[in-house]
């Protein structure tokens, strides 16, 4: 049986969906792993209450066994906030086991890596993806070495070490990438949510989760976008459902912070380049501060295919929406407040009386393991 394949985002060369090398020879990341329909609804409902109820939709190696923390089957709730349009639901990925949507990809990626016998893992960042990977690597009995820029929040480094990861701080993100690549050359495997195609495919389970909870495909999905993996995964999931008789994929609307909005500029036809004004230590929405998104082409194509859009919000709007969410009991991180900030502002003007069925993705929690990640809100 031929192993599942994807292709390079640059040259189009075929690549395995599970990579021991993080990039193609031309330097581009691979496309998201192929996603198929999850099957007949009655069969889904008979599955476990986790992302593994959708495992038949993903191109997993045949020897893969679940390494799961109960991720990927979260509530879809009506989101009622002052000033918000009616008909908005929130997918509560802030309630995932490690507090972010990254668990949807980590469970499948680490399970597949374990099945392949890869237990020496490395990462080049210390954000949500690293925290998620650390939990699943520990569950798998794998070793994880994290090269973290010295600007990384101390609370993240502490939580990584508590999960058994070896954490080494370096000067900046470029130094972290170089150190991780050296570790790969020495035999480690990069377990990156940004570059590994199977991780992005795991995000497709968010689309299945939405449709199964809502009972239909929504008209629009609004979400924060950094590297573009969640956006690519959602569109792949909705496309698979459409191929199985569901409605066409919803309009996808990706939101970025104004100080770091490369996809917004590319969508508007501006020249794509690294923004010159990204601060070394962004104060909020850190998960969306990605100057050069690895899945830029896929993200732009996903928005175009669904007649969607990219837009941005400023710091003031983001801070107001984050405080509003916390007052209403949603203890989310700042990145998760980006789509809400947009819906309370420009999004209301664009969508009012045009779209009645909207889902926002609350991508991550602002409180983890008893630690408050947004201390200025208390």
TORKOL-81688 format. One line per field, with one value per residue (C-alpha): residue number from 1; residue in three letters; x, y, z. Coordinates in pm, 1 decimal. Layout:
BEGIN
tidren	[NUM:...]
zavex	[Ala:...]
px	[X:...]
py	[Y:...]
pz	[Z:...]
end
This chain:
BEGIN
tidren	[1:2:3:4:5:6:7:8:9:10:11:12:13:14:15:16:17:18:19:20:21:22:23:24:25:26:27:28:29:30:31:32:33:34:35:36:37:38:39:40:41:42:43:44:45:46:47:48:49:50:51:52:53:54:55:56:57:58:59:60:61:62:63:64:65:66:67:68:69:70:71:72:73:74:75:76:77:78:79:80:81:82:83:84:85:86:87:88:89:90:91:92:93:94:95:96:97:98:99:100:101:102:103:104:105:106:107:108:109:110:111:112:113:114:115:116:117:118:119:120:121:122:123:124:125:126:127:128:129:130:131:132:133:134:135:136:137:138:139:140:141:142:143:144:145:146:147:148:149:150:151:152:153:154:155:156:157:158:159:160:161:162:163:164:165:166:167:168:169:170:171:172:173:174:175:176:177:178:179:180:181:182:183:184:185:186:187:188:189:190:191:192:193:194:195:196:197:198:199:200:201:202:203:204:205:206:207:208:209:210:211:212:213:214:215:216:217:218:219:220:221:222:223:224:225:226:227:228:229:230:231:232:233:234:235:236:237:238:239:240:241:242:243:244:245:246:247:248:249:250:251:252:253:254:255:256:257:258:259:260:261:262:263:264:265:266:267:268:269:270:271:272:273:274:275:276:277:278:279:280:281:282:283:284:285:286:287:288:289:290:291:292:293:294:295:296:297:298:299:300:301:302:303:304:305:306:307:308:309:310:311:312:313:314:315:316:317:318:319:320:321:322:323:324:325:326:327:328:329:330:331:332:333:334:335:336:337:338:339:340:341:342:343:344:345:346:347:348:349:350:351:352:353:354:355:356:357:358:359:360:361:362:363:364:365:366:367:368:369:370:371:372:373:374:375:376:377:378]
zavex	[Unk:Unk:Unk:Unk:Unk:Unk:Unk:Unk:Unk:Unk:Unk:Unk:Unk:Unk:Unk:Unk:Unk:Unk:Unk:Unk:Unk:Unk:Unk:Unk:Unk:Unk:Unk:Unk:Unk:Unk:Unk:Unk:Unk:Unk:Unk:Unk:Unk:Unk:Unk:Unk:Unk:Unk:Unk:Unk:Unk:Unk:Unk:Unk:Unk:Unk:Unk:Unk:Unk:Unk:Unk:Unk:Unk:Unk:Unk:Unk:Unk:Unk:Unk:Unk:Unk:Unk:Unk:Unk:Unk:Unk:Unk:Unk:Unk:Unk:Unk:Unk:Unk:Unk:Unk:Unk:Unk:Unk:Unk:Unk:Unk:Unk:Unk:Unk:Unk:Unk:Unk:Unk:Unk:Unk:Unk:Unk:Unk:Unk:Unk:Unk:Unk:Unk:Unk:Unk:Unk:Unk:Unk:Unk:Unk:Unk:Unk:Unk:Unk:Unk:Unk:Unk:Unk:Unk:Unk:Unk:Unk:Unk:Unk:Unk:Unk:Unk:Unk:Unk:Unk:Unk:Unk:Unk:Unk:Unk:Unk:Unk:Unk:Unk:Unk:Unk:Unk:Unk:Unk:Unk:Unk:Unk:Unk:Unk:Unk:Unk:Unk:Unk:Unk:Unk:Unk:Unk:Unk:Unk:Unk:Unk:Unk:Unk:Unk:Unk:Unk:Unk:Unk:Unk:Unk:Unk:Unk:Unk:Unk:Unk:Unk:Unk:Unk:Unk:Unk:Unk:Unk:Unk:Unk:Unk:Unk:Unk:Unk:Unk:Unk:Unk:Unk:Unk:Unk:Unk:Unk:Unk:Unk:Unk:Unk:Unk:Unk:Unk:Unk:Unk:Unk:Unk:Unk:Unk:Unk:Unk:Unk:Unk:Unk:Unk:Unk:Unk:Unk:Unk:Unk:Unk:Unk:Unk:Unk:Unk:Unk:Unk:Unk:Unk:Unk:Unk:Unk:Unk:Unk:Unk:Unk:Unk:Unk:Unk:Unk:Unk:Unk:Unk:Unk:Unk:Unk:Unk:Unk:Unk:Unk:Unk:Unk:Unk:Unk:Unk:Unk:Unk:Unk:Unk:Unk:Unk:Unk:Unk:Unk:Unk:Unk:Unk:Unk:Unk:Unk:Unk:Unk:Unk:Unk:Unk:Unk:Unk:Unk:Unk:Unk:Unk:Unk:Unk:Unk:Unk:Unk:Unk:Unk:Unk:Unk:Unk:Unk:Unk:Unk:Unk:Unk:Unk:Unk:Unk:Unk:Unk:Unk:Unk:Unk:Unk:Unk:Unk:Unk:Unk:Unk:Unk:Unk:Unk:Unk:Unk:Unk:Unk:Unk:Unk:Unk:Unk:Unk:Unk:Unk:Unk:Unk:Unk:Unk:Unk:Unk:Unk:Unk:Unk:Unk:Unk:Unk:Unk:Unk:Unk:Unk:Unk:Unk:Unk:Unk:Unk:Unk:Unk:Unk:Unk:Unk:Unk:Unk:Unk:Unk:Unk:Unk:Unk:Unk:Unk:Unk:Unk:Unk:Unk:Unk:Unk:Unk:Unk:Unk:Unk:Unk:Unk:Unk:Unk:Unk:Unk:Unk:Unk:Unk:Unk]
px	[0.0:147.6:204.0:-4.6:152.3:117.9:311.3:555.7:398.8:671.9:783.8:492.5:715.0:546.8:629.4:525.9:266.3:501.8:834.9:1168.5:1298.5:1090.1:1101.4:1131.3:1467.1:1352.9:1299.5:918.7:690.9:466.4:96.4:-150.3:-195.0:-499.8:-828.0:-1120.7:-1480.7:-1510.3:-1777.0:-2141.0:-2272.5:-2402.1:-2053.4:-1904.9:-2151.5:-2049.6:-1687.5:-1494.9:-1555.1:-1227.2:-1072.8:-1019.1:-1386.4:-1269.3:-951.8:-1072.3:-1062.6:-688.9:-400.3:-246.6:13.5:-162.8:24.6:-78.8:-236.4:-403.9:-205.6:-491.6:-574.1:-940.7:-893.2:-1095.0:-1454.6:-1532.0:-1852.8:-2002.9:-2181.4:-2394.8:-2171.5:-2374.9:-2174.0:-2284.0:-2260.8:-2216.5:-2435.5:-2701.3:-2638.1:-2273.1:-2144.4:-1803.0:-1603.4:-1437.1:-1090.1:-971.6:-1108.4:-875.6:-661.6:-354.7:-555.5:-532.5:-647.5:-295.8:-405.5:-611.4:-292.5:-59.5:-257.9:-231.3:124.6:275.5:77.0:210.8:566.2:548.7:426.9:725.8:962.4:1056.7:1108.8:1377.7:1183.7:1286.3:1109.3:1222.0:958.0:789.9:430.4:103.1:233.5:529.9:312.5:79.6:363.9:527.7:214.6:170.4:541.0:538.2:231.9:417.8:735.9:929.7:1208.1:1150.3:1419.7:1291.0:1512.9:1328.6:1402.1:1501.1:1196.9:967.3:743.3:890.9:559.3:570.2:924.3:827.0:530.7:744.1:998.9:725.1:615.0:964.8:1092.1:1452.2:1443.0:1738.1:1706.1:1884.3:1916.3:1620.8:1385.7:1652.9:1896.8:1626.7:1561.0:1932.3:1974.6:1670.4:1794.0:2131.8:1951.3:1762.7:2091.4:2207.4:1906.9:1619.8:1280.5:1117.4:769.7:653.5:284.9:376.9:561.4:436.7:146.8:-24.7:-60.2:-245.4:-468.4:-566.4:-720.3:-980.4:-1143.6:-1253.4:-1474.4:-1621.0:-1671.1:-1858.5:-2090.3:-2164.5:-2246.1:-2431.2:-2610.6:-2522.0:-2241.9:-2229.7:-2232.7:-1906.9:-1616.4:-1404.4:-1067.4:-725.7:-448.0:-74.6:102.5:-226.6:-245.0:-581.3:-731.8:-597.6:-722.5:-1069.6:-1115.2:-990.2:-1241.7:-1533.9:-1436.6:-1436.1:-1782.0:-1908.1:-1781.7:-1997.4:-2320.6:-2300.0:-2331.4:-2044.8:-1767.2:-1844.5:-1693.0:-1356.8:-1250.9:-898.4:-808.4:-459.8:-324.3:-255.8:107.0:169.8:-69.6:126.9:-169.2:-395.4:-148.0:-103.3:-482.5:-505.7:-247.5:37.3:390.6:455.9:753.1:839.0:667.6:930.7:740.7:694.9:810.8:1063.8:824.4:465.3:236.2:-64.8:-188.1:157.8:33.1:-64.7:261.8:404.3:595.8:633.7:351.2:465.4:120.4:76.6:-15.8:-264.7:-419.9:-466.7:-607.8:-848.2:-987.7:-1019.0:-1192.5:-1453.9:-1507.3:-1372.5:-1131.7:-848.4:-873.3:-694.9:-772.2:-571.6:-440.9:-714.4:-997.3:-821.0:-773.1:-1137.3:-1269.1:-1034.5:-1149.0:-1511.2:-1462.1:-1300.4:-1579.0:-1827.7:-1638.2:-1433.4:-1076.3:-912.8:-574.2:-545.8:-512.2:-853.6:-1006.1:-900.9:-1214.2:-1440.5:-1272.9:-1336.9:-1701.6:-1755.6:-1608.6:-1561.4:-1706.5:-2042.8:-2067.3:-1958.3:-2173.7:-2483.3:-2801.8:-2590.2:-2473.0:-2682.4:-2486.9:-2133.0:-1880.8:-1575.1:-1287.2:-1172.2:-829.1:-662.8:-695.7:-552.2:-516.9:-314.7:-246.8:-348.7:-129.4:-277.9:-123.6:-290.6:-206.9:-306.6:-669.9:-708.1]
py	[0.0:333.8:569.3:890.4:1187.3:1561.3:1806.9:2092.7:2438.9:2564.2:2314.7:2071.7:1769.2:1479.7:1454.9:1214.5:1344.4:1257.8:1433.0:1360.6:1665.0:1978.7:2132.4:2039.7:2078.5:2413.5:2545.1:2553.2:2384.4:2100.7:2148.8:2027.8:1650.1:1537.7:1518.0:1299.1:1295.4:1157.5:912.5:853.4:1066.4:772.2:624.8:951.0:968.7:620.0:729.5:849.0:1197.0:1326.9:1415.0:1043.3:1005.1:1150.2:945.7:784.5:1128.2:1167.6:1000.7:827.8:551.8:215.5:130.2:452.1:413.9:706.7:916.6:1127.4:1360.7:1392.5:1676.3:1789.4:1747.2:2082.4:2278.5:2508.9:2780.9:3081.6:3385.3:3671.8:3988.3:4353.5:4493.0:4155.1:4044.9:3782.5:3430.6:3405.0:3077.2:3015.0:2695.6:2660.6:2543.4:2737.8:2438.6:2187.7:1977.9:2202.4:2517.0:2566.2:2437.6:2298.0:1984.3:1886.7:1849.3:1735.5:1422.8:1295.4:1415.9:1271.4:948.5:906.6:995.3:742.4:477.2:560.3:514.3:881.9:971.1:1242.1:1561.3:1924.2:2260.3:2616.7:2813.8:2821.0:2914.3:2722.4:2468.8:2384.6:2351.4:2117.5:1912.0:1882.4:1731.3:1476.0:1393.5:1320.7:1099.5:914.4:877.3:1085.5:1337.7:1701.1:1968.7:2324.5:2606.2:2916.7:3280.2:3464.7:3690.6:3394.5:3448.7:3285.2:3120.4:2924.6:2805.9:2689.3:2491.4:2330.0:2214.5:2079.4:1857.3:1711.3:1918.7:2033.9:2408.8:2605.8:2981.0:3148.2:3504.5:3531.7:3332.3:3302.5:3151.3:2913.6:2799.3:2744.9:2544.2:2328.9:2261.7:2155.2:1912.7:1775.6:1720.0:1525.8:1295.1:1472.2:1530.0:1872.3:1831.7:2168.9:2257.0:2509.1:2281.2:1927.5:1861.6:1611.9:1871.4:2109.8:1823.3:1769.4:2116.6:1978.1:1815.8:2165.3:2178.6:1836.3:1941.2:2255.6:2079.3:1793.6:2028.8:2290.4:2042.5:2235.3:2422.0:2785.2:3073.7:3224.4:3132.1:3409.0:3314.6:3454.2:3364.4:3333.0:3070.0:2966.3:2604.3:2633.5:2814.6:2556.6:2270.4:2416.9:2466.9:2114.5:1978.5:2176.8:2080.0:1712.4:1751.7:1927.1:1634.5:1410.5:1601.6:1886.5:2252.4:2438.7:2558.0:2875.0:3210.7:3212.9:3541.3:3557.0:3828.4:3951.5:4219.5:4542.0:4552.0:4216.6:4155.4:4012.5:3810.3:4115.5:4308.7:4019.1:3983.7:4352.2:4311.3:4479.9:4347.0:4064.8:4143.0:4117.0:4403.5:4644.6:4742.5:4412.5:4467.8:4226.8:4158.8:4196.9:4269.0:4074.6:3827.1:3671.0:3356.4:3570.8:3766.5:3571.2:3786.8:3518.7:3262.1:2918.6:2842.5:3180.2:3033.7:2789.7:3055.8:3299.4:3024.7:2914.6:3264.7:3307.2:2970.6:3053.4:3415.2:3519.6:3790.2:3891.9:4194.8:4348.0:4503.3:4753.8:4716.5:4925.1:4721.9:4400.4:4508.2:4613.9:4286.2:4080.9:4261.0:4217.6:3843.6:3807.8:4004.9:3766.4:3463.1:3372.0:3352.1:3342.8:3459.9:3780.7:3599.0:3439.7:3786.0:3898.2:3769.8:3907.7:4248.3:4245.1:4141.5:4422.5:4672.8:4653.5:4304.3:4421.5:4668.1:4407.6:4116.3:4275.8:4176.5:3964.2:3667.8:3522.9:3210.4:3286.0:3078.1:3227.4:3009.3:3083.9:2942.0:2946.2:2999.8:3286.9:3071.9:2749.9:2505.0:2761.1:3032.8:3351.8:3430.6:3772.3:3933.3:4286.3:4173.8:4089.8]
pz	[0.0:-106.6:189.4:187.9:12.4:-17.7:-234.5:-186.8:-175.7:-406.2:-670.3:-643.1:-578.7:-394.2:-24.1:251.8:497.3:784.2:738.4:899.9:708.7:769.6:421.3:56.8:-116.7:-256.0:96.8:92.4:343.8:219.3:165.3:423.7:420.1:216.1:406.6:305.0:419.7:773.9:663.6:739.2:1025.4:1228.2:1225.3:1349.7:1636.3:1743.7:1781.5:2086.9:2224.8:2084.5:1750.4:1698.1:1607.6:1273.6:1228.5:904.7:743.0:796.8:609.1:909.0:877.3:919.5:1240.8:1416.0:1759.1:1936.6:2180.2:2302.6:2589.6:2493.7:2247.1:1948.0:2067.2:2226.8:2282.8:2020.2:2213.5:2130.8:2183.6:2325.3:2386.6:2397.4:2044.9:1876.9:1587.4:1652.2:1527.6:1634.7:1779.5:1936.0:1896.3:2236.2:2143.4:2446.6:2641.7:2471.5:2710.6:2680.2:2613.1:2236.9:1897.8:1843.9:2030.5:1723.6:1523.8:1799.9:1878.7:1520.4:1457.3:1774.7:1733.9:1378.6:1482.7:1762.8:1521.1:1297.8:1591.3:1608.5:1974.5:1956.3:1878.3:1848.2:1821.6:1755.9:1947.3:2287.2:2212.0:2213.4:1964.1:2184.8:2494.4:2311.1:2164.9:2507.0:2661.0:2383.8:2365.5:2737.1:2693.5:2415.6:2618.4:2364.4:2425.3:2331.4:2303.8:2263.5:2140.2:2257.0:2176.8:2495.0:2444.9:2519.9:2824.2:3132.1:3216.0:2889.1:2953.5:3301.1:3170.9:2901.6:3156.1:3380.7:3092.1:3068.9:2775.5:2767.4:2712.3:2580.6:2530.9:2240.9:2113.7:1875.8:1647.5:1376.7:1625.3:1745.6:1388.6:1321.7:1642.7:1563.6:1210.5:1348.2:1579.6:1277.1:1095.7:1401.2:1392.5:1568.9:1402.1:1383.0:1533.4:1405.3:1384.2:1114.7:872.5:938.8:696.9:926.4:1201.4:971.0:857.9:1220.6:1214.1:973.5:1274.8:1381.1:1070.3:1150.9:1514.5:1405.0:1162.9:1397.9:1687.5:1481.0:1257.9:941.7:767.7:885.9:641.2:769.1:995.9:1149.0:1298.4:1385.4:1142.1:1201.1:990.9:830.5:944.5:1117.9:818.5:572.0:787.9:830.0:456.4:385.8:635.3:497.8:142.5:241.7:392.2:77.7:-128.7:88.2:31.6:281.7:184.4:22.1:256.9:451.6:378.4:558.9:719.8:860.5:1110.3:1195.8:1432.0:1244.5:1356.9:1190.0:902.6:606.2:476.3:486.7:275.7:33.0:3.6:-81.8:-355.9:-176.2:-212.9:31.7:255.6:620.8:804.8:937.0:1249.8:1434.1:1791.9:1941.3:2229.7:2108.8:2399.3:2276.9:2014.9:2006.8:1830.6:1531.0:1513.5:1218.1:971.7:700.6:726.1:610.8:468.7:301.0:-38.7:110.0:331.8:44.6:-177.3:97.1:134.7:-241.6:-287.1:-24.6:-135.8:200.6:308.3:536.1:759.7:1057.3:1395.2:1594.0:1947.5:2105.6:1951.4:2045.8:2406.3:2438.5:2300.8:2518.0:2831.2:2726.7:2677.2:3018.4:3187.0:3026.6:3156.6:2847.3:2979.3:2637.4:2514.8:2315.0:1981.9:2034.2:2073.4:1723.8:1542.6:1815.3:1788.9:1414.9:1452.1:1702.5:1456.6:1080.9:1064.2:1186.9:899.1:643.7:760.7:914.8:728.0:490.9:698.3:979.5:1074.1:1195.8:1389.6:1559.0:1672.8:2027.8:1957.0:2297.0:2669.1:2870.2:3181.1:3173.7:3454.8:3714.5:3563.5:3425.6:3087.1:3065.7:3403.5:3293.2:3275.4:3644.0]
end
